[in-house]
């Protein structure tokens, strides 16, 4: 049996609620910023934060 997580990830991304903009505003207020940085997003569904 071949497992293809890509198909599961596509469905996960399609049906998962988006993260609220307020979350990113609150992270920025705390000095947490990802622009221009390399990140690793392991075991976290669709990898939304690394996009």
Backbone bond lengths (Angstrom), bond angles and torsions (degrees), N, CA, C in turn:
res aa  C-N    CA-C-N  psi(-1)  N-CA   C-N-CA  omega(-1)  CA-C   N-CA-C  phi
1 X - - - 1.458 - - 1.528 109.14 -
2 X 1.318 116.58 131.73 1.455 122.04 178.75 1.527 109.05 -101.40
3 X 1.301 115.64 130.26 1.459 121.14 178.49 1.522 108.29 -99.61
4 X 1.325 116.35 131.46 1.458 121.53 178.27 1.520 107.96 -124.57
5 X 1.324 116.50 95.19 1.458 119.69 -179.25 1.519 111.64 -66.98
6 X 1.342 117.09 -21.79 1.463 119.69 179.48 1.509 112.64 -55.54
7 X 1.325 116.88 -41.19 1.467 120.08 178.83 1.524 110.82 -66.51
8 X 1.322 116.79 -42.31 1.468 120.16 179.03 1.524 110.53 -65.31
9 X 1.329 116.80 -39.47 1.463 120.53 -179.79 1.523 110.99 -65.32
10 X 1.328 116.85 -37.61 1.469 119.65 177.73 1.528 110.96 -61.37
11 X 1.337 116.74 -44.95 1.465 120.07 177.87 1.521 111.28 -65.60
12 X 1.316 115.89 -40.24 1.465 120.39 179.07 1.529 109.89 -59.15
13 X 1.327 116.45 -45.88 1.467 120.88 -179.51 1.528 111.37 -67.69
14 X 1.317 115.98 -35.34 1.463 120.53 -177.61 1.525 112.45 -67.25
15 X 1.328 116.86 -39.40 1.465 120.55 -173.25 1.526 114.72 -103.50
16 X 1.307 117.76 -7.53 1.468 120.74 -179.48 1.526 109.05 -78.99
17 X 1.323 117.09 138.98 1.457 120.82 175.43 1.526 109.07 -64.72
18 X 1.327 117.87 142.36 1.466 119.75 177.32 1.530 110.30 -69.69
19 X 1.296 115.13 154.76 1.462 118.97 176.33 1.526 108.97 -73.23
20 X 1.316 117.37 141.89 1.468 119.92 -177.64 1.529 111.66 -71.50
21 X 1.326 115.87 145.42 1.466 120.97 177.52 1.518 111.38 -57.16
22 X 1.333 116.66 -31.76 1.470 120.50 -179.36 1.525 111.25 -59.21
23 X 1.321 117.44 -33.35 1.477 120.11 178.07 1.514 110.37 -59.93
24 X 1.327 116.63 -46.48 1.460 120.19 -178.68 1.526 111.36 -69.52
25 X 1.321 117.01 -33.78 1.470 120.41 175.19 1.526 110.48 -63.55
26 X 1.324 116.36 -43.78 1.468 120.38 -179.79 1.526 111.46 -66.34
27 X 1.303 117.68 -38.93 1.468 120.45 177.26 1.528 110.24 -64.58
28 X 1.331 116.40 -42.59 1.467 120.14 178.98 1.528 111.19 -63.02
29 X 1.332 117.20 -37.96 1.465 120.86 177.38 1.529 111.48 -61.08
30 X 1.312 116.28 -27.25 1.467 121.75 179.66 1.529 112.10 -93.04
31 X 1.325 116.04 7.21 1.460 120.17 177.51 1.519 114.03 81.49
32 X 1.324 117.02 14.24 1.466 120.59 179.77 1.521 107.89 -94.75
33 X 1.310 116.51 113.74 1.460 122.29 -175.56 1.522 108.76 -137.45
34 X 1.328 117.27 138.60 1.463 120.67 -178.37 1.514 113.09 -107.59
35 X 1.296 119.14 -14.31 1.461 120.40 -176.76 1.524 110.31 -58.10
36 X 1.326 115.26 129.49 1.455 120.85 177.86 1.513 114.45 77.94
37 X 1.326 118.19 6.68 1.457 121.34 -179.60 1.521 110.12 -113.40
38 X 1.318 114.80 153.91 1.455 120.52 172.89 1.517 108.03 -91.81
39 X 1.331 116.14 138.27 1.455 120.58 179.65 1.518 109.96 -134.82
40 X 1.313 115.32 158.67 1.455 121.71 171.93 1.514 106.52 -120.23
41 X 1.305 115.98 127.11 1.456 122.55 -177.16 1.526 107.22 -118.83
42 X 1.340 116.96 88.07 1.463 121.91 -174.34 1.521 111.35 -99.58
43 X 1.303 115.98 135.80 1.458 120.77 174.55 1.511 113.99 60.69
44 X 1.317 116.23 38.30 1.467 118.34 -175.37 1.515 111.99 -131.04
45 X 1.307 115.48 47.96 1.458 119.75 174.35 1.513 112.82 67.69
46 X 1.320 116.82 -118.94 1.461 121.84 -172.52 1.527 113.40 -84.33
47 X 1.300 119.08 -7.18 1.460 121.07 -177.47 1.509 112.53 77.08
48 X 1.320 116.01 31.56 1.453 121.84 -175.54 1.526 112.87 -54.33
49 X 1.314 117.32 -41.38 1.467 119.49 -177.29 1.525 112.23 -69.84
50 X 1.315 117.64 -29.73 1.460 118.93 -179.26 1.513 112.69 -80.70
51 X 1.321 117.61 -12.23 1.471 119.40 174.79 1.486 108.02 -74.94
